[in-house]
Amino acid sequence: MNTIANATTASANAALKPGFTDPVVEAQATFRAAMLATAYAGRIVSTCIRVDDPAPFGSATAALCLALMDFETPVWLQSHSEEASAWLRFHCGLPVITETVAATFAIVTDPASMPSLSAFHQGDIEYPERSTTIIMQVPSLTGGPSMTWSGPGIKGSSVVAIAGLPSWFWSLWDLNRELYPRGLDIVFSCGNELISLPRTIQVVEKMGSVA
């Protein structure tokens, strides 16, 4: 019986897509890209890494998972993809959970049908850094409505046009920002590129009305 179980496990692992080709170098490069994006919110940053990503992840999403997640970071997946779940468990050693509020990271692959931002952990007053970080995969980082971003890391302001977000997103983001130092942080990904949206960033419609 154990032989059969071991054979099944070995077969499943063999079918998994690989992670980084050079784990140390590529993880460091991805981490630097994530930190650069966070330092300069609204700027498009390339991970410069191509990962053979499991469906429905894109390359940047998969690279961020490999670089940022481990056995101590429970992850909530919007997609019920067994391929992605098995890939994360194997390469990151992490638990994939069903409760949004318990997630250190949440991976959203269909923003139009995502849960409300309030469904995720907003952090505690004593430990605001324990809030959920959302990696949100979008169809385009430049093809959406033009919004003006301002705040730490942005000189003056920056016009950003994320596509594919639900109609309520920016109004709830405004409420999220008011929770500071609590609140969510978001990384938008598309292909092998990303844009970071820290909780400190104010976003308004380009013409000046509140988003």
Buried (B, 14 or more C-beta within 10 A) or exposed (E): EEEEEEEEEEEEEEEBBEBBEEEEEBBEBBBBBBEBBBEBBBBBBBBEBBBEBBEBBBBBBBBBBBBBBEEEBBBBBBBEBEBBBBBBBBBBEBBBBEEBEEBBBBBBBBBEEBEEBEBBBBBEEEEBEEBBBBBBBBEEBEEBEEBBBBBEBBEEBBEBEBBBBBEEBBEBBEEBBEBEEBBBBBBBBBBBBBBBBBBBBBBBEBEEEEB
